Structures are given as structure tokens and as C-alpha cells.
Amino acid sequence: MANLTKQLADTVTEVGVNAAFGAPIEVDGTTIIPVACTSYGFGAGEGEGSGALGDGESSGPDAQGVGSGGGGGGMAIPVGAYVSRDGATRFEPNLIALIAVGVPFVWVAGRALARIIRALKK
């Protein structure tokens, strides 16, 4: 299991910027570089011995040493693209993604502001 954890760590460090910025695409003289907000996480587990308590005691009369585990996941939200045309480069946002990210933020900010106002009135 230790090798699996090391392999995951090596993979994550190699991904880096490539996870957020896609490969440039050329379309009719315009270069497009997609941009995403990425997040990922991994977990691992291990076990050996006759007990699961870690202090040498078995957790039951038939306790045997076993071990396994693992898991992971990730997500990517396309936030827009860098577009180069006619010698000028600009960022063009994905409006749907910005709205999807912005709505929860505005809701939380509104709730916090309402609580602050309510506290100041008292």
C-alpha cells in the first residue's frame, strides 16, 4: 500500500498546471486555451497483524490480520478560455460556470450579512 500512496503522490505532482489549462486549439487563425478550476483528493489505508486496535491486542477471539483501502475523486469546472485572435489575447469566461459558482457565494454572503445586521440591531 505504501507504493500505491507514493505512486499517487508522484502522479499528482506531475499533473500540476496541465489539470487547469488545456492544450491550445487552433481554429480559423484563433488560438483557444481552455481553463478549468480543478480539485482532487485521494485516500489510502493499510493494515496488518492480529488486531485492529494498534496496541497488539486483538479485537475478538477470531481476529486475523488483514488490510486494504483506498479511494479518490476529482472534479473540474470549466471557467472559460484564453482566446488569441488578431494579435490580442483575452479571457472569455464561461458564464454558466460563473453563475453556478456565484449563486452559492451570494447566498452565503447574504446570510452572513443578515446575521451581522441582526446582531448590530440588538
Long-range contacts (C-beta under 8 A, 24 or more apart in sequence): 1-44, 1-45, 1-46, 1-67, 1-68, 1-69, 1-70, 2-46, 4-44, 4-70, 5-44, 8-42, 8-44, 8-72, 12-40, 12-42, 19-76, 29-85, 30-83, 30-84, 30-85, 31-83, 31-84, 31-85, 32-81, 32-82, 32-83, 32-84, 33-81, 33-82, 33-83, 33-84, 34-78, 34-80, 34-81, 35-78, 35-79, 35-80, 35-81, 35-82, 35-91, 36-76, 36-77, 36-78, 36-79, 37-76, 37-77, 37-79, 37-101, 38-74, 38-75, 38-76, 38-77, 39-74, 39-75, 39-76, 40-72, 40-73, 40-74, 40-75, 41-72, 41-73, 41-74, 42-70, 42-71, 42-72, 43-69, 43-70, 43-71, 43-72, 44-69, 44-70, 44-71, 45-69, 45-70, 77-101
